[in-house]
Amino acid sequence: MNERLFTNLGNLVDDYMLGNTRIKIYDGAYAGRTENDIDIILKKIAEIGVRAYIEEDETLEESVS
């Protein structure tokens, strides 16, 4: 696990359960960042989500074929 990810957790923004998994959202990733930096981070997150969705969709199509 990458130690750098946990050096500045920041403030706890949200804490909830999803099934048996506890989800904690912190704002530390944005501390000291410009608005442009945050926009770039959010675009990367969106790209990762889209790629994961496409890969899952392709996997489902292959299993149906």
PDBQT receptor file of N, H, CA, C and O in Angstrom, charges set to zero:
ATOM      1  N   MET A   1       0.843  -1.180   0.000  1.00  0.00    +0.000 N 
ATOM      2  CA  MET A   1       0.000   0.000   0.000  1.00  0.00    +0.000 C 
ATOM      3  C   MET A   1       0.889   1.245   0.000  1.00  0.00    +0.000 C 
ATOM      4  O   MET A   1       1.947   1.258   0.630  1.00  0.00    +0.000 OA
ATOM      5  N   ASN A   2       0.470   2.252  -0.686  1.00  0.00    +0.000 N 
ATOM      6  H   ASN A   2      -0.389   2.241  -1.198  1.00  0.00    +0.000 HD
ATOM      7  CA  ASN A   2       1.252   3.472  -0.825  1.00  0.00    +0.000 C 
ATOM      8  C   ASN A   2       1.114   4.346   0.418  1.00  0.00    +0.000 C 
ATOM      9  O   ASN A   2       0.041   4.888   0.683  1.00  0.00    +0.000 OA
ATOM     10  N   GLU A   3       2.200   4.481   1.180  1.00  0.00    +0.000 N 
ATOM     11  H   GLU A   3       3.071   4.040   0.964  1.00  0.00    +0.000 HD
ATOM     12  CA  GLU A   3       2.190   5.282   2.408  1.00  0.00    +0.000 C 
ATOM     13  C   GLU A   3       1.825   6.739   2.140  1.00  0.00    +0.000 C 
ATOM     14  O   GLU A   3       1.208   7.391   2.981  1.00  0.00    +0.000 OA
ATOM     15  N   ARG A   4       2.205   7.246   0.973  1.00  0.00    +0.000 N 
ATOM     16  H   ARG A   4       2.706   6.716   0.290  1.00  0.00    +0.000 HD
ATOM     17  CA  ARG A   4       1.955   8.649   0.640  1.00  0.00    +0.000 C 
ATOM     18  C   ARG A   4       0.463   8.979   0.665  1.00  0.00    +0.000 C 
ATOM     19  O   ARG A   4       0.084  10.110   0.969  1.00  0.00    +0.000 OA
ATOM     20  N   LEU A   5      -0.369   8.017   0.352  1.00  0.00    +0.000 N 
ATOM     21  H   LEU A   5      -0.061   7.098   0.105  1.00  0.00    +0.000 HD
ATOM     22  CA  LEU A   5      -1.808   8.253   0.326  1.00  0.00    +0.000 C 
ATOM     23  C   LEU A   5      -2.362   8.614   1.694  1.00  0.00    +0.000 C 
ATOM     24  O   LEU A   5      -3.417   9.243   1.782  1.00  0.00    +0.000 OA
ATOM     25  N   PHE A   6      -1.674   8.228   2.764  1.00  0.00    +0.000 N 
ATOM     26  H   PHE A   6      -0.818   7.716   2.692  1.00  0.00    +0.000 HD
ATOM     27  CA  PHE A   6      -2.213   8.413   4.100  1.00  0.00    +0.000 C 
ATOM     28  C   PHE A   6      -1.481   9.476   4.916  1.00  0.00    +0.000 C 
ATOM     29  O   PHE A   6      -1.701   9.574   6.123  1.00  0.00    +0.000 OA
ATOM     30  N   THR A   7      -0.619  10.270   4.287  1.00  0.00    +0.000 N 
ATOM     31  H   THR A   7      -0.441  10.190   3.306  1.00  0.00    +0.000 HD
ATOM     32  CA  THR A   7       0.140  11.256   5.048  1.00  0.00    +0.000 C 
ATOM     33  C   THR A   7      -0.705  12.458   5.458  1.00  0.00    +0.000 C 
ATOM     34  O   THR A   7      -0.473  13.025   6.525  1.00  0.00    +0.000 OA
ATOM     35  N   ASN A   8      -1.672  12.862   4.646  1.00  0.00    +0.000 N 
ATOM     36  H   ASN A   8      -1.861  12.402   3.778  1.00  0.00    +0.000 HD
ATOM     37  CA  ASN A   8      -2.522  13.999   4.972  1.00  0.00    +0.000 C 
ATOM     38  C   ASN A   8      -3.968  13.634   4.677  1.00  0.00    +0.000 C 
ATOM     39  O   ASN A   8      -4.483  13.921   3.596  1.00  0.00    +0.000 OA
ATOM     40  N   LEU A   9      -4.618  13.000   5.642  1.00  0.00    +0.000 N 
ATOM     41  H   LEU A   9      -4.200  12.766   6.520  1.00  0.00    +0.000 HD
ATOM     42  CA  LEU A   9      -6.005  12.609   5.426  1.00  0.00    +0.000 C 
ATOM     43  C   LEU A   9      -6.933  13.808   5.356  1.00  0.00    +0.000 C 
ATOM     44  O   LEU A   9      -7.950  13.768   4.663  1.00  0.00    +0.000 OA
ATOM     45  N   GLY A  10      -6.596  14.861   6.059  1.00  0.00    +0.000 N 
ATOM     46  H   GLY A  10      -5.770  14.893   6.622  1.00  0.00    +0.000 HD
ATOM     47  CA  GLY A  10      -7.457  16.039   6.055  1.00  0.00    +0.000 C 
ATOM     48  C   GLY A  10      -8.664  15.838   6.946  1.00  0.00    +0.000 C 
ATOM     49  O   GLY A  10      -8.611  15.105   7.933  1.00  0.00    +0.000 OA
ATOM     50  N   ASN A  11      -9.744  16.490   6.590  1.00  0.00    +0.000 N 
ATOM     51  H   ASN A  11      -9.788  17.085   5.787  1.00  0.00    +0.000 HD
ATOM     52  CA  ASN A  11     -10.983  16.436   7.371  1.00  0.00    +0.000 C 
ATOM     53  C   ASN A  11     -11.882  15.314   6.867  1.00  0.00    +0.000 C 
ATOM     54  O   ASN A  11     -11.986  15.080   5.663  1.00  0.00    +0.000 OA
ATOM     55  N   LEU A  12     -12.528  14.624   7.800  1.00  0.00    +0.000 N 
ATOM     56  H   LEU A  12     -12.444  14.814   8.778  1.00  0.00    +0.000 HD
ATOM     57  CA  LEU A  12     -13.504  13.607   7.435  1.00  0.00    +0.000 C 
ATOM     58  C   LEU A  12     -14.737  14.318   6.879  1.00  0.00    +0.000 C 
ATOM     59  O   LEU A  12     -15.384  15.091   7.586  1.00  0.00    +0.000 OA
ATOM     60  N   VAL A  13     -15.058  14.055   5.620  1.00  0.00    +0.000 N 
ATOM     61  H   VAL A  13     -14.533  13.427   5.046  1.00  0.00    +0.000 HD
ATOM     62  CA  VAL A  13     -16.176  14.717   4.950  1.00  0.00    +0.000 C 
ATOM     63  C   VAL A  13     -17.442  13.882   5.056  1.00  0.00    +0.000 C 
ATOM     64  O   VAL A  13     -18.530  14.419   5.261  1.00  0.00    +0.000 OA
ATOM     65  N   ASP A  14     -17.299  12.552   4.916  1.00  0.00    +0.000 N 
ATOM     66  H   ASP A  14     -16.415  12.116   4.750  1.00  0.00    +0.000 HD
ATOM     67  CA  ASP A  14     -18.459  11.665   4.979  1.00  0.00    +0.000 C 
ATOM     68  C   ASP A  14     -18.011  10.303   5.475  1.00  0.00    +0.000 C 
ATOM     69  O   ASP A  14     -16.869   9.902   5.253  1.00  0.00    +0.000 OA
ATOM     70  N   ASP A  15     -18.893   9.600   6.136  1.00  0.00    +0.000 N 
ATOM     71  H   ASP A  15     -19.821   9.926   6.317  1.00  0.00    +0.000 HD
ATOM     72  CA  ASP A  15     -18.613   8.280   6.681  1.00  0.00    +0.000 C 
ATOM     73  C   ASP A  15     -19.912   7.487   6.576  1.00  0.00    +0.000 C 
ATOM     74  O   ASP A  15     -20.911   7.851   7.195  1.00  0.00    +0.000 OA
ATOM     75  N   TYR A  16     -19.905   6.402   5.794  1.00  0.00    +0.000 N 
ATOM     76  H   TYR A  16     -19.093   6.106   5.290  1.00  0.00    +0.000 HD
ATOM     77  CA  TYR A  16     -21.130   5.621   5.634  1.00  0.00    +0.000 C 
ATOM     78  C   TYR A  16     -20.790   4.162   5.357  1.00  0.00    +0.000 C 
ATOM     79  O   TYR A  16     -19.640   3.818   5.084  1.00  0.00    +0.000 OA
ATOM     80  N   MET A  17     -21.793   3.326   5.430  1.00  0.00    +0.000 N 
ATOM     81  H   MET A  17     -22.727   3.605   5.652  1.00  0.00    +0.000 HD
ATOM     82  CA  MET A  17     -21.631   1.900   5.159  1.00  0.00    +0.000 C 
ATOM     83  C   MET A  17     -22.248   1.584   3.797  1.00  0.00    +0.000 C 
ATOM     84  O   MET A  17     -23.314   2.089   3.445  1.00  0.00    +0.000 OA
ATOM     85  N   LEU A  18     -21.554   0.741   3.046  1.00  0.00    +0.000 N 
ATOM     86  H   LEU A  18     -20.688   0.330   3.331  1.00  0.00    +0.000 HD
ATOM     87  CA  LEU A  18     -22.049   0.225   1.777  1.00  0.00    +0.000 C 
ATOM     88  C   LEU A  18     -21.971  -1.289   1.906  1.00  0.00    +0.000 C 
ATOM     89  O   LEU A  18     -20.912  -1.882   1.698  1.00  0.00    +0.000 OA
ATOM     90  N   GLY A  19     -23.085  -1.910   2.247  1.00  0.00    +0.000 N 
ATOM     91  H   GLY A  19     -23.945  -1.428   2.416  1.00  0.00    +0.000 HD
ATOM     92  CA  GLY A  19     -23.061  -3.332   2.571  1.00  0.00    +0.000 C 
ATOM     93  C   GLY A  19     -22.270  -3.524   3.854  1.00  0.00    +0.000 C 
ATOM     94  O   GLY A  19     -22.572  -2.908   4.877  1.00  0.00    +0.000 OA
ATOM     95  N   ASN A  20     -21.255  -4.382   3.796  1.00  0.00    +0.000 N 
ATOM     96  H   ASN A  20     -21.010  -4.882   2.965  1.00  0.00    +0.000 HD
ATOM     97  CA  ASN A  20     -20.402  -4.631   4.957  1.00  0.00    +0.000 C 
ATOM     98  C   ASN A  20     -19.142  -3.782   4.948  1.00  0.00    +0.000 C 
ATOM     99  O   ASN A  20     -18.244  -4.001   5.761  1.00  0.00    +0.000 OA
ATOM    100  N   THR A  21     -19.064  -2.817   4.041  1.00  0.00    +0.000 N 
ATOM    101  H   THR A  21     -19.793  -2.639   3.381  1.00  0.00    +0.000 HD
ATOM    102  CA  THR A  21     -17.861  -2.004   3.876  1.00  0.00    +0.000 C 
ATOM    103  C   THR A  21     -18.093  -0.594   4.403  1.00  0.00    +0.000 C 
ATOM    104  O   THR A  21     -19.074   0.056   4.042  1.00  0.00    +0.000 OA
ATOM    105  N   ARG A  22     -17.188  -0.123   5.259  1.00  0.00    +0.000 N 
ATOM    106  H   ARG A  22     -16.391  -0.651   5.553  1.00  0.00    +0.000 HD
ATOM    107  CA  ARG A  22     -17.263   1.251   5.756  1.00  0.00    +0.000 C 
ATOM    108  C   ARG A  22     -16.500   2.150   4.780  1.00  0.00    +0.000 C 
ATOM    109  O   ARG A  22     -15.349   1.868   4.444  1.00  0.00    +0.000 OA
ATOM    110  N   ILE A  23     -17.130   3.212   4.336  1.00  0.00    +0.000 N 
ATOM    111  H   ILE A  23     -18.064   3.440   4.609  1.00  0.00    +0.000 HD
ATOM    112  CA  ILE A  23     -16.539   4.174   3.422  1.00  0.00    +0.000 C 
ATOM    113  C   ILE A  23     -16.307   5.473   4.182  1.00  0.00    +0.000 C 
ATOM    114  O   ILE A  23     -17.234   6.035   4.766  1.00  0.00    +0.000 OA
ATOM    115  N   LYS A  24     -15.061   5.944   4.170  1.00  0.00    +0.000 N 
ATOM    116  H   LYS A  24     -14.309   5.487   3.695  1.00  0.00    +0.000 HD
ATOM    117  CA  LYS A  24     -14.740   7.228   4.791  1.00  0.00    +0.000 C 
ATOM    118  C   LYS A  24     -14.143   8.134   3.717  1.00  0.00    +0.000 C 
ATOM    119  O   LYS A  24     -13.196   7.757   3.027  1.00  0.00    +0.000 OA
ATOM    120  N   ILE A  25     -14.701   9.320   3.585  1.00  0.00    +0.000 N 
ATOM    121  H   ILE A  25     -15.470   9.627   4.145  1.00  0.00    +0.000 HD
ATOM    122  CA  ILE A  25     -14.259  10.286   2.592  1.00  0.00    +0.000 C 
ATOM    123  C   ILE A  25     -13.554  11.435   3.308  1.00  0.00    +0.000 C 
ATOM    124  O   ILE A  25     -14.125  12.073   4.192  1.00  0.00    +0.000 OA
ATOM    125  N   TYR A  26     -12.305  11.688   2.914  1.00  0.00    +0.000 N 
ATOM    126  H   TYR A  26     -11.841  11.169   2.196  1.00  0.00    +0.000 HD
ATOM    127  CA  TYR A  26     -11.521  12.781   3.483  1.00  0.00    +0.000 C 
ATOM    128  C   TYR A  26     -11.195  13.795   2.392  1.00  0.00    +0.000 C 
ATOM    129  O   TYR A  26     -11.161  13.445   1.212  1.00  0.00    +0.000 OA
ATOM    130  N   ASP A  27     -10.955  15.038   2.773  1.00  0.00    +0.000 N 
ATOM    131  H   ASP A  27     -10.982  15.322   3.732  1.00  0.00    +0.000 HD
ATOM    132  CA  ASP A  27     -10.641  16.084   1.804  1.00  0.00    +0.000 C 
ATOM    133  C   ASP A  27      -9.152  16.383   1.695  1.00  0.00    +0.000 C 
ATOM    134  O   ASP A  27      -8.778  17.359   1.045  1.00  0.00    +0.000 OA
ATOM    135  N   GLY A  28      -8.299  15.585   2.304  1.00  0.00    +0.000 N 
ATOM    136  H   GLY A  28      -8.603  14.793   2.832  1.00  0.00    +0.000 HD
ATOM    137  CA  GLY A  28      -6.863  15.829   2.317  1.00  0.00    +0.000 C 
ATOM    138  C   GLY A  28      -6.208  15.842   0.946  1.00  0.00    +0.000 C 
ATOM    139  O   GLY A  28      -5.174  16.484   0.761  1.00  0.00    +0.000 OA
ATOM    140  N   ALA A  29      -6.792  15.145  -0.015  1.00  0.00    +0.000 N 
ATOM    141  H   ALA A  29      -7.632  14.624   0.135  1.00  0.00    +0.000 HD
ATOM    142  CA  ALA A  29      -6.209  15.104  -1.361  1.00  0.00    +0.000 C 
ATOM    143  C   ALA A  29      -6.235  16.468  -2.028  1.00  0.00    +0.000 C 
ATOM    144  O   ALA A  29      -5.474  16.716  -2.964  1.00  0.00    +0.000 OA
ATOM    145  N   TYR A  30      -7.099  17.353  -1.557  1.00  0.00    +0.000 N 
ATOM    146  H   TYR A  30      -7.716  17.152  -0.796  1.00  0.00    +0.000 HD
ATOM    147  CA  TYR A  30      -7.253  18.667  -2.183  1.00  0.00    +0.000 C 
ATOM    148  C   TYR A  30      -6.562  19.782  -1.409  1.00  0.00    +0.000 C 
ATOM    149  O   TYR A  30      -6.547  20.926  -1.865  1.00  0.00    +0.000 OA
ATOM    150  N   ALA A  31      -5.995  19.475  -0.254  1.00  0.00    +0.000 N 
ATOM    151  H   ALA A  31      -6.008  18.546   0.116  1.00  0.00    +0.000 HD
ATOM    152  CA  ALA A  31      -5.344  20.501   0.565  1.00  0.00    +0.000 C 
ATOM    153  C   ALA A  31      -4.152  21.090  -0.173  1.00  0.00    +0.000 C 
ATOM    154  O   ALA A  31      -3.287  20.354  -0.647  1.00  0.00    +0.000 OA
ATOM    155  N   GLY A  32      -4.104  22.391  -0.271  1.00  0.00    +0.000 N 
ATOM    156  H   GLY A  32      -4.807  22.989   0.114  1.00  0.00    +0.000 HD
ATOM    157  CA  GLY A  32      -2.986  23.071  -0.913  1.00  0.00    +0.000 C 
ATOM    158  C   GLY A  32      -2.986  22.988  -2.431  1.00  0.00    +0.000 C 
ATOM    159  O   GLY A  32      -1.979  23.308  -3.062  1.00  0.00    +0.000 OA
ATOM    160  N   ARG A  33      -4.070  22.575  -3.016  1.00  0.00    +0.000 N 
ATOM    161  H   ARG A  33      -4.888  22.316  -2.503  1.00  0.00    +0.000 HD
ATOM    162  CA  ARG A  33      -4.158  22.452  -4.484  1.00  0.00    +0.000 C 
ATOM    163  C   ARG A  33      -4.935  23.620  -5.069  1.00  0.00    +0.000 C 
ATOM    164  O   ARG A  33      -5.823  24.182  -4.427  1.00  0.00    +0.000 OA
ATOM    165  N   THR A  34      -4.586  23.971  -6.290  1.00  0.00    +0.000 N 
ATOM    166  H   THR A  34      -3.865  23.515  -6.811  1.00  0.00    +0.000 HD
ATOM    167  CA  THR A  34      -5.317  25.036  -6.973  1.00  0.00    +0.000 C 
ATOM    168  C   THR A  34      -6.594  24.455  -7.575  1.00  0.00    +0.000 C 
ATOM    169  O   THR A  34      -6.761  23.237  -7.646  1.00  0.00    +0.000 OA
ATOM    170  N   GLU A  35      -7.475  25.323  -7.999  1.00  0.00    +0.000 N 
ATOM    171  H   GLU A  35      -7.339  26.312  -7.941  1.00  0.00    +0.000 HD
ATOM    172  CA  GLU A  35      -8.712  24.874  -8.639  1.00  0.00    +0.000 C 
ATOM    173  C   GLU A  35      -8.396  24.069  -9.903  1.00  0.00    +0.000 C 
ATOM    174  O   GLU A  35      -9.072  23.084 -10.199  1.00  0.00    +0.000 OA
ATOM    175  N   ASN A  36      -7.373  24.488 -10.644  1.00  0.00    +0.000 N 
ATOM    176  H   ASN A  36      -6.823  25.289 -10.403  1.00  0.00    +0.000 HD
ATOM    177  CA  ASN A  36      -6.962  23.772 -11.844  1.00  0.00    +0.000 C 
ATOM    178  C   ASN A  36      -6.463  22.366 -11.491  1.00  0.00    +0.000 C 
ATOM    179  O   ASN A  36      -6.791  21.399 -12.178  1.00  0.00    +0.000 OA
ATOM    180  N   ASP A  37      -5.670  22.255 -10.417  1.00  0.00    +0.000 N 
ATOM    181  H   ASP A  37      -5.403  23.040  -9.858  1.00  0.00    +0.000 HD
ATOM    182  CA  ASP A  37      -5.192  20.946  -9.963  1.00  0.00    +0.000 C 
ATOM    183  C   ASP A  37      -6.367  20.024  -9.640  1.00  0.00    +0.000 C 
ATOM    184  O   ASP A  37      -6.373  18.853 -10.020  1.00  0.00    +0.000 OA
ATOM    185  N   ILE A  38      -7.352  20.563  -8.938  1.00  0.00    +0.000 N 
ATOM    186  H   ILE A  38      -7.347  21.514  -8.628  1.00  0.00    +0.000 HD
ATOM    187  CA  ILE A  38      -8.524  19.774  -8.556  1.00  0.00    +0.000 C 
ATOM    188  C   ILE A  38      -9.301  19.338  -9.788  1.00  0.00    +0.000 C 
ATOM    189  O   ILE A  38      -9.766  18.200  -9.851  1.00  0.00    +0.000 OA
ATOM    190  N   ASP A  39      -9.449  20.225 -10.769  1.00  0.00    +0.000 N 
ATOM    191  H   ASP A  39      -9.071  21.149 -10.717  1.00  0.00    +0.000 HD
ATOM    192  CA  ASP A  39     -10.131  19.863 -12.017  1.00  0.00    +0.000 C 
ATOM    193  C   ASP A  39      -9.417  18.709 -12.718  1.00  0.00    +0.000 C 
ATOM    194  O   ASP A  39     -10.064  17.794 -13.227  1.00  0.00    +0.000 OA
ATOM    195  N   ILE A  40      -8.101  18.750 -12.743  1.00  0.00    +0.000 N 
ATOM    196  H   ILE A  40      -7.575  19.494 -12.330  1.00  0.00    +0.000 HD
ATOM    197  CA  ILE A  40      -7.318  17.678 -13.372  1.00  0.00    +0.000 C 
ATOM    198  C   ILE A  40      -7.530  16.365 -12.622  1.00  0.00    +0.000 C 
ATOM    199  O   ILE A  40      -7.716  15.317 -13.241  1.00  0.00    +0.000 OA
ATOM    200  N   ILE A  41      -7.502  16.420 -11.294  1.00  0.00    +0.000 N 
ATOM    201  H   ILE A  41      -7.351  17.271 -10.791  1.00  0.00    +0.000 HD
ATOM    202  CA  ILE A  41      -7.730  15.218 -10.482  1.00  0.00    +0.000 C 
ATOM    203  C   ILE A  41      -9.106  14.628 -10.773  1.00  0.00    +0.000 C 
ATOM    204  O   ILE A  41      -9.235  13.420 -10.971  1.00  0.00    +0.000 OA
ATOM    205  N   LEU A  42     -10.131  15.475 -10.801  1.00  0.00    +0.000 N 
ATOM    206  H   LEU A  42     -10.026  16.456 -10.641  1.00  0.00    +0.000 HD
ATOM    207  CA  LEU A  42     -11.492  14.998 -11.044  1.00  0.00    +0.000 C 
ATOM    208  C   LEU A  42     -11.650  14.411 -12.444  1.00  0.00    +0.000 C 
ATOM    209  O   LEU A  42     -12.381  13.436 -12.617  1.00  0.00    +0.000 OA
ATOM    210  N   LYS A  43     -10.984  14.980 -13.440  1.00  0.00    +0.000 N 
ATOM    211  H   LYS A  43     -10.391  15.772 -13.299  1.00  0.00    +0.000 HD
ATOM    212  CA  LYS A  43     -11.033  14.427 -14.793  1.00  0.00    +0.000 C 
ATOM    213  C   LYS A  43     -10.385  13.048 -14.831  1.00  0.00    +0.000 C 
ATOM    214  O   LYS A  43     -10.890  12.142 -15.495  1.00  0.00    +0.000 OA
ATOM    215  N   LYS A  44      -9.262  12.883 -14.118  1.00  0.00    +0.000 N 
ATOM    216  H   LYS A  44      -8.852  13.619 -13.579  1.00  0.00    +0.000 HD
ATOM    217  CA  LYS A  44      -8.600  11.579 -14.060  1.00  0.00    +0.000 C 
ATOM    218  C   LYS A  44      -9.497  10.545 -13.393  1.00  0.00    +0.000 C 
ATOM    219  O   LYS A  44      -9.572   9.402 -13.845  1.00  0.00    +0.000 OA
ATOM    220  N   ILE A  45     -10.178  10.940 -12.321  1.00  0.00    +0.000 N 
ATOM    221  H   ILE A  45     -10.118  11.868 -11.954  1.00  0.00    +0.000 HD
ATOM    222  CA  ILE A  45     -11.099  10.027 -11.637  1.00  0.00    +0.000 C 
ATOM    223  C   ILE A  45     -12.220   9.612 -12.592  1.00  0.00    +0.000 C 
ATOM    224  O   ILE A  45     -12.581   8.437 -12.654  1.00  0.00    +0.000 OA
ATOM    225  N   ALA A  46     -12.762  10.562 -13.327  1.00  0.00    +0.000 N 
ATOM    226  H   ALA A  46     -12.469  11.517 -13.277  1.00  0.00    +0.000 HD
ATOM    227  CA  ALA A  46     -13.830  10.262 -14.283  1.00  0.00    +0.000 C 
ATOM    228  C   ALA A  46     -13.337   9.310 -15.368  1.00  0.00    +0.000 C 
ATOM    229  O   ALA A  46     -14.051   8.381 -15.746  1.00  0.00    +0.000 OA
ATOM    230  N   GLU A  47     -12.126   9.531 -15.870  1.00  0.00    +0.000 N 
ATOM    231  H   GLU A  47     -11.546  10.285 -15.562  1.00  0.00    +0.000 HD
ATOM    232  CA  GLU A  47     -11.562   8.652 -16.903  1.00  0.00    +0.000 C 
ATOM    233  C   GLU A  47     -11.391   7.230 -16.381  1.00  0.00    +0.000 C 
ATOM    234  O   GLU A  47     -11.674   6.268 -17.095  1.00  0.00    +0.000 OA
ATOM    235  N   ILE A  48     -10.933   7.092 -15.144  1.00  0.00    +0.000 N 
ATOM    236  H   ILE A  48     -10.704   7.874 -14.564  1.00  0.00    +0.000 HD
ATOM    237  CA  ILE A  48     -10.765   5.766 -14.545  1.00  0.00    +0.000 C 
ATOM    238  C   ILE A  48     -12.124   5.069 -14.449  1.00  0.00    +0.000 C 
ATOM    239  O   ILE A  48     -12.241   3.884 -14.763  1.00  0.00    +0.000 OA
ATOM    240  N   GLY A  49     -13.139   5.799 -14.020  1.00  0.00    +0.000 N 
ATOM    241  H   GLY A  49     -13.045   6.762 -13.765  1.00  0.00    +0.000 HD
ATOM    242  CA  GLY A  49     -14.478   5.231 -13.916  1.00  0.00    +0.000 C 
ATOM    243  C   GLY A  49     -15.030   4.794 -15.257  1.00  0.00    +0.000 C 
ATOM    244  O   GLY A  49     -15.625   3.722 -15.366  1.00  0.00    +0.000 OA
ATOM    245  N   VAL A  50     -14.840   5.613 -16.280  1.00  0.00    +0.000 N 
ATOM    246  H   VAL A  50     -14.357   6.485 -16.192  1.00  0.00    +0.000 HD
ATOM    247  CA  VAL A  50     -15.331   5.276 -17.620  1.00  0.00    +0.000 C 
ATOM    248  C   VAL A  50     -14.618   4.037 -18.152  1.00  0.00    +0.000 C 
ATOM    249  O   VAL A  50     -15.255   3.147 -18.716  1.00  0.00    +0.000 OA
ATOM    250  N   ARG A  51     -13.282   3.977 -17.973  1.00  0.00    +0.000 N 
ATOM    251  H   ARG A  51     -12.764   4.700 -17.515  1.00  0.00    +0.000 HD
ATOM    252  CA  ARG A  51     -12.538   2.798 -18.435  1.00  0.00    +0.000 C 
ATOM    253  C   ARG A  51     -13.002   1.536 -17.723  1.00  0.00    +0.000 C 
ATOM    254  O   ARG A  51     -13.154   0.489 -18.352  1.00  0.00    +0.000 OA
ATOM    255  N   ALA A  52     -13.227   1.626 -16.419  1.00  0.00    +0.000 N 
ATOM    256  H   ALA A  52     -13.103   2.476 -15.908  1.00  0.00    +0.000 HD
ATOM    257  CA  ALA A  52     -13.691   0.459 -15.656  1.00  0.00    +0.000 C 
ATOM    258  C   ALA A  52     -15.060   0.020 -16.142  1.00  0.00    +0.000 C 
ATOM    259  O   ALA A  52     -15.319  -1.176 -16.272  1.00  0.00    +0.000 OA
ATOM    260  N   TYR A  53     -15.941   0.980 -16.411  1.00  0.00    +0.000 N 
ATOM    261  H   TYR A  53     -15.731   1.952 -16.305  1.00  0.00    +0.000 HD
ATOM    262  CA  TYR A  53     -17.281   0.656 -16.915  1.00  0.00    +0.000 C 
ATOM    263  C   TYR A  53     -17.201  -0.032 -18.274  1.00  0.00    +0.000 C 
ATOM    264  O   TYR A  53     -17.880  -1.031 -18.511  1.00  0.00    +0.000 OA
ATOM    265  N   ILE A  54     -16.370   0.505 -19.165  1.00  0.00    +0.000 N 
ATOM    266  H   ILE A  54     -15.819   1.316 -18.973  1.00  0.00    +0.000 HD
ATOM    267  CA  ILE A  54     -16.227  -0.069 -20.503  1.00  0.00    +0.000 C 
ATOM    268  C   ILE A  54     -15.652  -1.481 -20.419  1.00  0.00    +0.000 C 
ATOM    269  O   ILE A  54     -16.136  -2.387 -21.097  1.00  0.00    +0.000 OA
ATOM    270  N   GLU A  55     -14.627  -1.673 -19.597  1.00  0.00    +0.000 N 
ATOM    271  H   GLU A  55     -14.234  -0.937 -19.046  1.00  0.00    +0.000 HD
ATOM    272  CA  GLU A  55     -14.024  -2.997 -19.445  1.00  0.00    +0.000 C 
ATOM    273  C   GLU A  55     -15.033  -3.996 -18.893  1.00  0.00    +0.000 C 
ATOM    274  O   GLU A  55     -15.081  -5.137 -19.351  1.00  0.00    +0.000 OA
ATOM    275  N   GLU A  56     -15.835  -3.587 -17.923  1.00  0.00    +0.000 N 
ATOM    276  H   GLU A  56     -15.795  -2.659 -17.551  1.00  0.00    +0.000 HD
ATOM    277  CA  GLU A  56     -16.858  -4.461 -17.351  1.00  0.00    +0.000 C 
ATOM    278  C   GLU A  56     -17.899  -4.807 -18.399  1.00  0.00    +0.000 C 
ATOM    279  O   GLU A  56     -18.334  -5.955 -18.492  1.00  0.00    +0.000 OA
ATOM    280  N   ASP A  57     -18.302  -3.815 -19.191  1.00  0.00    +0.000 N 
ATOM    281  H   ASP A  57     -17.949  -2.882 -19.115  1.00  0.00    +0.000 HD
ATOM    282  CA  ASP A  57     -19.292  -4.025 -20.252  1.00  0.00    +0.000 C 
ATOM    283  C   ASP A  57     -18.757  -5.015 -21.286  1.00  0.00    +0.000 C 
ATOM    284  O   ASP A  57     -19.479  -5.907 -21.733  1.00  0.00    +0.000 OA
ATOM    285  N   GLU A  58     -17.492  -4.852 -21.661  1.00  0.00    +0.000 N 
ATOM    286  H   GLU A  58     -16.906  -4.128 -21.298  1.00  0.00    +0.000 HD
ATOM    287  CA  GLU A  58     -16.885  -5.778 -22.631  1.00  0.00    +0.000 C 
ATOM    288  C   GLU A  58     -16.807  -7.181 -22.076  1.00  0.00    +0.000 C 
ATOM    289  O   GLU A  58     -17.019  -8.147 -22.810  1.00  0.00    +0.000 OA
ATOM    290  N   THR A  59     -16.507  -7.317 -20.788  1.00  0.00    +0.000 N 
ATOM    291  H   THR A  59     -16.335  -6.533 -20.192  1.00  0.00    +0.000 HD
ATOM    292  CA  THR A  59     -16.434  -8.626 -20.143  1.00  0.00    +0.000 C 
ATOM    293  C   THR A  59     -17.813  -9.284 -20.158  1.00  0.00    +0.000 C 
ATOM    294  O   THR A  59     -17.927 -10.480 -20.426  1.00  0.00    +0.000 OA
ATOM    295  N   LEU A  60     -18.853  -8.513 -19.874  1.00  0.00    +0.000 N 
ATOM    296  H   LEU A  60     -18.761  -7.541 -19.657  1.00  0.00    +0.000 HD
ATOM    297  CA  LEU A  60     -20.211  -9.057 -19.892  1.00  0.00    +0.000 C 
ATOM    298  C   LEU A  60     -20.608  -9.500 -21.294  1.00  0.00    +0.000 C 
ATOM    299  O   LEU A  60     -21.239 -10.543 -21.466  1.00  0.00    +0.000 OA
ATOM    300  N   GLU A  61     -20.234  -8.699 -22.306  1.00  0.00    +0.000 N 
ATOM    301  H   GLU A  61     -19.722  -7.851 -22.166  1.00  0.00    +0.000 HD
ATOM    302  CA  GLU A  61     -20.565  -9.058 -23.682  1.00  0.00    +0.000 C 
ATOM    303  C   GLU A  61     -19.866 -10.352 -24.086  1.00  0.00    +0.000 C 
ATOM    304  O   GLU A  61     -20.456 -11.182 -24.777  1.00  0.00    +0.000 OA
ATOM    305  N   GLU A  62     -18.621 -10.532 -23.664  1.00  0.00    +0.000 N 
ATOM    306  H   GLU A  62     -18.141  -9.857 -23.103  1.00  0.00    +0.000 HD
ATOM    307  CA  GLU A  62     -17.872 -11.748 -23.997  1.00  0.00    +0.000 C 
ATOM    308  C   GLU A  62     -18.504 -12.975 -23.337  1.00  0.00    +0.000 C 
ATOM    309  O   GLU A  62     -18.532 -14.053 -23.930  1.00  0.00    +0.000 OA
ATOM    310  N   SER A  63     -19.005 -12.817 -22.122  1.00  0.00    +0.000 N 
ATOM    311  H   SER A  63     -18.982 -11.941 -21.640  1.00  0.00    +0.000 HD
ATOM    312  CA  SER A  63     -19.597 -13.966 -21.421  1.00  0.00    +0.000 C 
ATOM    313  C   SER A  63     -20.943 -14.346 -22.006  1.00  0.00    +0.000 C 
ATOM    314  O   SER A  63     -21.365 -15.496 -21.890  1.00  0.00    +0.000 OA
ATOM    315  N   VAL A  64     -21.625 -13.397 -22.634  1.00  0.00    +0.000 N 
ATOM    316  H   VAL A  64     -21.282 -12.462 -22.729  1.00  0.00    +0.000 HD
ATOM    317  CA  VAL A  64     -22.920 -13.678 -23.253  1.00  0.00    +0.000 C 
ATOM    318  C   VAL A  64     -22.723 -14.355 -24.607  1.00  0.00    +0.000 C 
ATOM    319  O   VAL A  64     -23.548 -15.168 -25.023  1.00  0.00    +0.000 OA
ATOM    320  N   SER A  65     -21.632 -14.019 -25.292  1.00  0.00    +0.000 N 
ATOM    321  H   SER A  65     -20.962 -13.358 -24.954  1.00  0.00    +0.000 HD
ATOM    322  CA  SER A  65     -21.373 -14.564 -26.642  1.00  0.00    +0.000 C 
ATOM    323  C   SER A  65     -21.024 -16.017 -26.618  1.00  0.00    +0.000 C 
ATOM    324  O   SER A  65     -20.782 -16.611 -27.669  1.00  0.00    +0.000 OA
TER     325      SER A  65
